Amino acid sequence: MDYKLLDGKAVSAQMKKEMAEEVACVKAEGGKVPHLAAILVGHDGGSETYVANKVRTCEEIGFKSTLIRFESDVTEEELLREVDKLNNDPDVDGFIVQLPLPKHISEQKVIEAIDYRKDVDGFHPINVGRMSIGLPCFISATPAGILELLKRYHIETRGKHCVVLGRSNIVGKPMATLMMQKAYPGDCTVTVCHSRSQNLKEMCLQADIIIVALGVPEFLKGDMVKEGAVVVDVGTTRVPDATRKSGFRLCGDVKFDEVAPKCAYISPVPGGVGPMTIISLMRNTLLAGKKAIYE
């Protein structure tokens, strides 16, 4: 089968252009430019890269951005004080605390301390709860990005069987919730599989759409996918690669060479879901700046 790539790089570039034009209009009219702040704790390689990309994208769109850094020995109390400061700063429209955090800090406590009206990551229980009953909210960036990708490629979802592999709070659970909502993309029959699921292969073979978010490199093989399926690969694991200058390459959760020939559409790694995640965070920031969701 001739598959088409779900090109997140191209779609995010298009969205970036649309947002930059909107911000330019706001500026021209003397309005307030959206302001995103990010808190980065420690020096985790992946987190450094993500935050650098977010800051750069802010600049390209015309947002104001602030990066606040702490060493990894920062106390929970100090971090919560910074969160409180950002909650009360009228110039900051949205902010994120880059995860993972060091072991001595409770991620849940930090997430819940963020004002849900500035929670552009969409992790606060109020945003998660509103999403689950279909109310306007900030949807976490990766699921929002996947929905946008499906929408821009006009993938039919109504009545389709969608299998979500993975049940994380950041991707698996929200993805399943969104795919079964009365909306487009949505209206799917959804099955969620995870490390305890049995007959996983049989489930996948019944799926019209498979969204893989397990963090297990090349987990989804060719014999697990039916002809004409749509496959979205959320996995990004760094695997050693001596041929690369960096010493590693990014590997998805899908064994691409085996799976792609059976697909109607498939997202690549890198260049699929990754760029969509960052651009969706930017869209949440724009919505926060416009007070489009919460007054």
HUKASUL-V789225 format. One line per field, one symbol per residue. ss: DSSP state (~ for helix, > for strand, _ for the rest). burial: # if it has 24 or more other C-alpha atoms within 12 Angstrom, else .. A space follows every 10 residues. Layout:
ss->???
burial->???
This chain:
ss->___>>__~~~ ~~~~~~~~~~ ~~~~~~~~__ ____>>>>>> >___~~~~~~ ~~~~~~~~~~ ~__>>>>>>> _____~~~~~ ~~~~~~~___ ___>>>>___ ______~~~~ ~~~__~~~>_ ____~~~~~~ ~~________ ~~~~~~~~~~ ~~________ >>>>>_____ _~~~~~~~~_ ________>> >>>______~ ~~~~~___>> >>_______> _~~~____>> >>>___>>>> _______>>> >__>_~~~~~ ~~>>>>____ __~~~~~~~~ ~~~~~~~~~_ _____
burial->..#.#####. ##..##..## .##....... .######### ##.......# #####.##.# ########.. .....#..## .##..##... .######### #........# ########## ########.# ##....#### ########## ..#.###..# ########## ########## #...##.### ####.....# ..######## ########## ########## #######... .........# ######..## ########## ########## ########## ..##.
